[in-house]
Amino acid sequence: MLNFIIKTHQKGTFYPQPHLFILNKGLNSGKPQKEPFTNSFVIIFKNDEDLENVYFIAYSLWKTKFWHQYLVGSVIPFLRLPDFKKEFFPKSKALMAEHEEHVKHVEVLKILEQKENQFHQNINLINDMRRVILYRYCNK
C-alpha cells in the first residue's frame, strides 16, 4: 500500500524523507524529477521503494499527456493541486494493483532510460568529433 503526502513545494525547503517533484506549470505539467522545479508539487514518501514505484507512475502519466485535460489558464496553463491529488491517488492505486506487472514495466522503463542516456552520450561524442575534425580542417 502506497503512503505519500502531496503538497506545493516552497523554494528553499529541505525534505529529509525521500521525495519527488512534479512540475505544475506549462505544457510539461506533471513531469516528475528528483531535483526541484520552480513551480512544482512535492510528493513525500516513507521509503525509497515507494519513491521509485511512484516516480515511474508519474513518468508514465506525464509521457502519455494524461494531465493535459486538467490544465487551466489561457496564457500559461497550470495544474491545480486539488485536481492533481484527486486524480493521482486513484491512478497510482490502479497502476499498482497489478504489482508484478508494474514491477516488470518499471524494470523495462529503467533499461530504456539507460539506453536513451547512452544514445545521447553517443550523439554528444559524435558532435564533439565532428567539431574537432572541422576545427583541424579549417585551421591548417
URSULSUL-V9941 format. One record per residue. N is the residue number from 1. RES is the residue in one letter. OMEGA is omega in degrees with one decimal (* if undefined). NEAR is the number of other ideal C-beta (glycine too) atoms within 12 Angstrom. D_LAST is the distance of its C-alpha to the last C-alpha in Angstrom with 2 decimals. Layout:
BEGIN
n: {N	N}
res: {RES	RES}
omega: {OMEGA	OMEGA}
near: {NEAR	NEAR}
d_last: {D_LAST	D_LAST}
END
This chain:
BEGIN
n: {1	2	3	4	5	6	7	8	9	10	11	12	13	14	15	16	17	18	19	20	21	22	23	24	25	26	27	28	29	30	31	32	33	34	35	36	37	38	39	40	41	42	43	44	45	46	47	48	49	50	51	52	53	54	55	56	57	58	59	60	61	62	63	64	65	66	67	68	69	70	71	72	73	74	75	76	77	78	79	80	81	82	83	84	85	86	87	88	89	90	91	92	93	94	95	96	97	98	99	100	101	102	103	104	105	106	107	108	109	110	111	112	113	114	115	116	117	118	119	120	121	122	123	124	125	126	127	128	129	130	131	132	133	134	135	136	137	138	139	140}
res: {M	L	N	F	I	I	K	T	H	Q	K	G	T	F	Y	P	Q	P	H	L	F	I	L	N	K	G	L	N	S	G	K	P	Q	K	E	P	F	T	N	S	F	V	I	I	F	K	N	D	E	D	L	E	N	V	Y	F	I	A	Y	S	L	W	K	T	K	F	W	H	Q	Y	L	V	G	S	V	I	P	F	L	R	L	P	D	F	K	K	E	F	F	P	K	S	K	A	L	M	A	E	H	E	E	H	V	K	H	V	E	V	L	K	I	L	E	Q	K	E	N	Q	F	H	Q	N	I	N	L	I	N	D	M	R	R	V	I	L	Y	R	Y	C	N	K}
omega: {178.4	178.1	-178.8	179.9	177.2	174.9	179.3	179.7	174.4	-178.0	177.9	179.8	177.6	179.8	-178.6	-179.9	173.9	-175.7	-176.1	179.6	179.1	179.0	-178.6	177.5	177.3	-177.9	174.6	179.0	-178.2	-178.5	178.7	176.2	-179.7	176.0	-175.8	169.5	176.3	179.2	-176.4	169.7	174.6	175.2	-176.7	-175.2	175.3	-178.2	-176.2	179.9	177.1	178.1	-178.3	179.7	-176.7	177.8	-177.2	172.6	179.4	178.6	179.7	179.5	180.0	-177.3	179.7	178.8	179.0	-173.4	-178.2	-179.5	-179.0	-179.9	176.7	-179.6	-175.1	-177.0	175.9	-179.4	178.7	-178.3	-179.7	-179.6	179.1	177.5	180.0	-179.9	-175.8	-177.4	-174.2	-179.2	-178.9	-179.7	179.6	176.5	-178.6	-179.5	178.8	-177.7	176.0	-169.2	-178.8	177.9	178.2	-179.9	177.8	179.3	179.4	178.9	178.6	178.7	177.5	179.7	178.5	178.4	176.3	179.8	178.3	178.0	177.0	178.7	179.4	176.8	178.3	177.2	178.8	177.7	178.1	178.8	177.4	179.2	178.3	178.7	179.9	-179.9	179.8	178.4	178.8	-179.6	-176.6	-176.4	177.2	*}
near: {12	31	21	33	24	32	22	27	29	15	13	8	15	12	21	9	18	24	32	40	34	43	32	41	26	22	19	24	34	40	30	37	24	23	14	24	25	16	25	35	37	35	39	27	27	18	16	15	19	25	28	25	34	39	32	31	37	41	29	29	30	30	19	15	16	26	34	20	15	25	25	20	16	7	10	16	23	28	38	22	25	17	25	35	23	14	25	37	23	16	26	34	20	18	27	29	15	13	17	11	14	24	18	14	21	28	17	16	24	19	15	18	18	14	14	14	14	14	14	14	14	14	14	14	14	14	14	14	14	14	15	14	13	13	12	11	10	9	9	6}
d_last: {66.15	63.30	64.09	61.75	61.86	59.89	59.53	57.27	54.53	54.79	51.59	51.55	54.21	53.87	55.33	56.38	57.27	54.81	53.67	51.57	50.40	50.79	49.11	51.83	50.11	48.05	47.53	46.33	49.74	50.89	47.48	48.11	45.95	46.62	45.04	47.01	46.34	47.48	50.03	51.34	54.34	54.63	56.41	57.87	58.94	61.14	58.79	55.27	56.46	57.79	54.55	52.53	54.99	55.15	51.38	50.98	53.95	52.44	49.05	50.83	52.76	49.65	47.63	50.61	50.90	54.46	54.47	53.63	57.32	58.24	55.77	57.47	56.26	55.05	51.87	50.61	52.47	53.66	55.69	58.98	60.00	63.43	61.93	59.37	62.11	64.50	62.10	60.07	63.07	64.64	61.35	60.26	63.75	63.69	60.30	61.43	64.74	63.23	61.81	60.85	59.06	57.38	56.15	54.68	52.90	51.54	50.15	48.47	47.01	45.65	43.96	42.49	41.19	39.52	37.93	36.74	35.13	33.42	32.19	30.73	29.02	27.50	26.31	24.71	22.95	21.70	20.40	18.68	17.01	15.97	14.46	12.53	11.21	10.39	8.80	6.45	6.04	5.88	3.81	0.00}
END
